[in-house]
Amino acid sequence: MTRTKNSRTRAKKPLSKRYSEITRGGLFLIAGPCVIENEKMARETAGKLKKITSAIGMPFVFKASYDKANRTSIKSFRGVGIDKGLKILSVIAGEFDVPVITDVHTAEEVKKAAQFVDILQIPAFLCRQTDLIVAAAKSGRIVNIKKGQFLSPQEMGNITKKAEAAGNTNLMLTERGFSFGYNNLVVDMKSIAYMKTLGYPVIIDATHAVQRPGGAGDKSGGEREYIDAIAKASVAAGADGVFLEVHPDPDKALSDKDTQYRLDRVEILLEKLQDIYNVANKK
């Protein structure tokens, strides 16, 4: 696998500069389909999101996973695989000149993925895996750590210390809700305020936050109609960025169809979120 010429040029930019471009330009967006279903859909989604965010001046990171290793059922679609997935992400990074992010699940995956993406994402279920955190931190990439549904926000300090000890302070922290009884999640706005005291940008994953984990038997369910409410409240509470899993036709998505946001509604939501952010931050 080789990155495109544009991608190789982008990779030479100092990590701290790329981190600053994403996190210091006001409210930023991480968005894309839950999993790469095929190259055509991934590229079209990236292109439309890039056009929308460029028009409103919002920093944008394209997100898609080459593998969803923590699916509910053995029968669930997991993705196109690491080699094909990283190639597609590399093409998108070069074609649209956007940073790209993907999940990593093992230290071995980190070594390969770090050659192609700007940000490595630690899935919520794996956020306490020390070897994975350390490997990602040492990779030379920005690291987005998703808070586990089973953790208090205070415990995220222990995780950031692992990354810091490995020499990386280009970190992001993502809230995606707390387990609340069976097959349900809730978002505590105090979590955003607390994690901000750790000194890193805090992102709200407004799509996973409305998930019903395992709630549909052999797959997770969700309540897509509440994504807007979670996103708006979280930005008002101080979130620096918003994470949205976006799909052109969520009902036909091969992963998380109940919680992916409709691509044709993204622009309206982002304009509202930007207004809320500016008011909350007195801009």
Residue pairs with C-beta under 8 A, 6 or more apart in sequence:
1 83
1 86
1 87
1 90
1 116
3 11
3 90
3 93
3 94
3 115
3 116
4 90
4 91
4 93
4 94
4 95
5 94
6 93
6 94
6 95
6 97
7 90
7 91
7 93
7 94
7 116
10 93
10 94
10 97
10 118
15 140
15 141
15 142
15 170
16 170
18 99
18 118
18 142
19 142
19 170
21 59
22 28
22 59
22 61
22 99
22 142
23 59
23 172
23 201
23 240
23 241
25 57
25 58
25 59
26 57
26 58
26 59
26 274
26 277
26 278
26 281
26 283
27 58
27 235
27 240
27 241
27 242
27 273
27 274
27 277
28 58
28 59
28 60
28 61
28 201
28 240
28 241
28 242
29 49
29 53
29 58
29 59
29 60
29 61
29 241
29 242
29 243
29 244
29 270
30 60
30 61
30 63
30 101
30 144
30 203
30 241
30 242
30 243
30 244
31 49
31 60
31 61
31 62
31 63
31 242
31 243
31 244
31 245
31 246
31 261
31 266
32 42
32 45
32 46
32 49
32 62
32 63
32 64
32 245
32 246
33 41
33 42
33 45
33 64
33 245
33 246
33 247
33 253
33 260
34 64
34 65
34 68
34 245
34 247
34 253
34 255
34 256
34 260
35 64
35 65
35 66
35 67
35 68
35 77
35 78
35 79
35 254
35 255
36 42
36 64
36 65
36 66
36 79
36 80
36 84
36 85
36 88
36 89
37 77
37 80
37 253
37 254
38 80
39 88
39 91
41 248
42 64
42 88
42 92
43 88
43 91
43 92
43 95
44 248
45 246
45 247
45 248
45 263
46 62
46 92
46 95
46 96
46 98
47 95
47 96
48 263
48 266
49 60
49 62
49 246
49 263
49 266
50 60
50 62
50 96
50 98
52 266
52 267
52 270
53 59
53 60
53 270
54 60
55 267
56 267
56 270
56 271
56 274
58 270
58 274
60 98
61 98
61 99
61 100
61 101
61 118
61 119
62 89
62 92
62 93
62 96
62 98
62 99
62 100
62 101
63 100
63 101
63 102
63 121
63 243
63 245
64 85
64 88
64 89
64 100
64 102
65 79
65 85
65 102
65 103
66 79
66 80
66 81
66 82
66 84
66 85
66 86
66 88
66 89
66 102
66 103
67 78
67 79
67 81
67 82
67 85
67 103
67 105
68 76
68 77
68 78
68 79
68 103
68 255
69 78
69 103
69 105
69 123
70 123
70 125
71 77
71 78
71 219
71 255
72 213
72 214
72 218
72 219
72 220
73 218
73 219
75 218
76 218
76 219
76 255
77 254
77 255
79 85
79 255
80 88
82 109
82 112
82 113
85 102
86 102
86 112
86 113
86 115
86 116
86 117
87 116
89 100
89 102
89 116
89 117
90 100
90 116
92 98
92 100
93 99
93 100
93 116
93 117
93 118
99 118
99 119
100 116
100 117
100 118
100 119
101 117
101 118
101 119
101 120
101 121
101 144
102 113
102 117
102 120
102 121
103 121
103 122
103 123
104 110
104 113
104 120
104 121
104 122
104 132
104 136
105 123
105 126
105 132
106 132
107 131
107 132
107 134
107 135
110 120
110 132
110 135
110 136
110 139
111 135
111 139
113 120
114 120
114 136
114 139
114 140
114 141
117 141
118 141
118 142
119 141
119 142
119 143
119 144
119 172
120 136
120 139
120 141
120 142
120 143
120 144
121 143
121 144
121 145
121 146
122 129
122 132
122 133
122 136
122 143
122 144
122 145
122 146
123 146
124 146
124 147
124 148
124 149
124 174
124 176
124 208
125 148
125 149
126 132
127 133
127 145
127 146
127 147
127 148
127 151
127 159
128 148
128 151
128 159
130 162
133 143
133 145
133 159
133 162
133 163
133 166
134 162
134 163
134 165
134 166
136 143
136 163
136 168
137 143
137 162
137 163
137 164
137 166
137 167
137 168
138 166
138 167
138 168
142 170
142 171
142 172
143 163
143 168
143 170
143 171
143 172
144 171
144 172
144 173
144 174
144 203
145 156
145 159
145 160
145 163
145 171
145 172
145 173
145 174
146 174
146 176
146 205
147 153
147 156
147 173
147 174
147 175
147 176
147 191
147 195
149 176
149 177
149 178
149 179
149 185
149 213
150 179
153 175
153 188
153 190
153 191
153 194
153 195
154 194
156 173
156 195
156 198
157 198
160 171
160 173
160 198
160 200
163 169
163 171
171 200
172 200
172 201
172 202
172 203
172 241
173 195
173 198
173 200
173 201
173 202
173 203
174 202
174 203
174 204
174 205
174 243
175 187
175 191
175 192
175 195
175 202
175 203
175 204
175 205
175 209
175 234
175 239
176 185
176 204
176 205
176 208
176 209
176 243
177 185
177 186
177 187
177 205
177 208
177 209
177 210
177 211
178 185
178 186
178 187
178 188
178 191
179 185
179 213
180 186
183 212
183 213
183 214
183 215
183 221
184 212
184 213
184 215
185 208
185 209
185 210
185 211
185 212
185 213
187 204
187 209
187 230
187 233
187 234
189 233
189 234
189 237
192 202
192 204
192 234
192 237
192 238
192 239
193 237
193 238
195 202
196 202
196 238
196 240
201 240
201 241
202 238
202 239
202 240
202 241
203 239
203 240
203 241
203 242
203 243
204 230
204 231
204 234
204 235
204 239
204 241
204 242
204 243
205 243
206 227
206 228
206 230
206 231
206 234
206 242
206 243
206 244
206 261
207 227
207 243
207 244
207 245
207 256
207 259
207 260
207 261
208 243
208 245
208 256
208 259
209 227
209 230
210 222
210 223
210 224
210 226
210 227
210 230
210 259
211 220
211 221
211 222
211 256
211 258
211 259
212 220
212 221
212 222
212 223
212 258
213 220
214 220
215 221
215 222
216 258
220 256
220 258
220 259
221 258
222 256
222 258
222 259
223 258
223 259
224 250
224 258
224 259
224 260
224 261
227 244
227 259
227 261
228 269
228 272
231 242
231 244
231 269
231 273
232 272
232 273
232 276
234 242
235 242
235 273
235 276
235 277
235 280
236 276
236 280
238 280
242 270
242 273
244 261
244 266
244 269
245 256
245 259
245 260
245 261
246 260
246 261
246 262
246 263
246 266
247 253
247 257
247 260
247 261
247 262
247 263
248 262
248 263
248 264
249 262
250 257
250 258
250 260
250 261
250 262
251 257
253 260
261 269
277 283
